[in-house]
Structures are given as C-alpha cells and as structure tokens.
Amino acid sequence: MANSVASRAVLAAKNTVMVRESIDKKEDEAVKYWSERKESIEKEIGDLSRQADEYRRMLDEIDKKISRGIGQGSQEAVVGEKLNVVMNATDEL
C-alpha cells in the first residue's frame, strides 16, 4: 500500500513537472511573439512618423507658395523661362 501511494505521488509529481514545463514553454513563446510584435509596431510607428513629417514639410511648402500669391508663381515661371532662354543664347555665343 505504501508503494502504491508513493508511486502515485511520484506520478503526480512527474505530471506536475510536465505541466509546468508546458506552461513555461508557452509563456516563452508568448513573450517572444509579443516582443517581436512590439518591435514591428514600433518600427511601423517610426515609419509613419517620418512619412507624416515629410507630408508636413510638403504642406508647409505649398502654404508658402500660396501665401506668396497664386499669380506670383506664374510670373516666376515666366522669369525662369526667360532666364533659360538668355542662358542658352549666351552658351551659343
């Protein structure tokens, strides 16, 4: 009878160890998964932040152009084109 109780106790201890190892393994897998997921999300946030900064700069440039006046842009284009014509003409001389 003592052997029976002892063998059941040993079996229960072995089962407990197996269950604990299984839990530890699953915990390790979960920690690894969420660590990788966190890194991925942080990278994505960084990428989106850089993209947002780029869009803000573009919008600032557009706002500056608008604040200078819409007609001014076309005048600048005409002056730029005249400058190109003059530069090309002097290159040919």
N, C-alpha and C positions, 0 to 999 in steps of 0.2 A: 504494500500500500504506500509506503514511503517513497518507493521507487516511482510509483505511478504519479504521485503528487510532484516529485522532483522533476520527472520527465515533462509533465505538463507545464511546470514553471519554466523549465529550460525552453520548451517550445514557445511559450508566451513571450519570453524574453527575446528569442530569435525573431518572432513576428514583430515585436515592438521595434527592434533594430531595423528590420526590413522596411517597416512603415516609415520610420524616422529618416532612413536613407532616401526613400522615395520622396518624402516631403522636402528634404534638403535639396535633392536634385531639381525638383520642380521650382523651389524658391530660387535656386541659382539660375535656372533657365528664365524665370520671370524677371529677375534682376538684370540679366544680360539683355533680354528683349527690350525692357523699358529704358535701359541705359542707351542702347542703340537708337531707340525711338526718340529719346530726348535729344541726342546729338543730331539726328536727322531734322527734327523740328527746329532746333536752334540754328542749324545751317540754313534751313528754308527761311526762317525769320530774318537772318542776316542778309540773304539774297534779296528778299522782298524789301528790306530796309534800304539797301543800296539802290534798288530799282526806284523806290519812292523818292530817294534823294535826287536821282537823275531826272525823274519827271518834274520835281520841284524846280530844279535848275532850268529845265526847258520852259516851264511855265513862267518863271521869272524873266527869262529872255524874251518870251512872247509879250509879257506885260510891259517890258521896257520898250519894245518896238511899238506897241500900241500907244504907250504914253507919249512917244515922240511924234505920233501922228501918222495916220494912215497914208496921207498924201506924201509925206516925207519919204516913205520907203520907195515910192515910185520915182521921186526926184533923185534919191541916192542911186537907184538903178540906172537912171539916165546918165548921171555924172560918172558912174563907174564904167558904163559902156563908152562914153566919150573918152575917158582916160585910156581905156583899152585901145581905142582907135588911134589915139595920139601915140601911145607906146609902140604899137605895131608900125605906125608910119615912121617913127624915129629909128626903129630897128632896120627898116628897109633902106634908110639913108645911109 
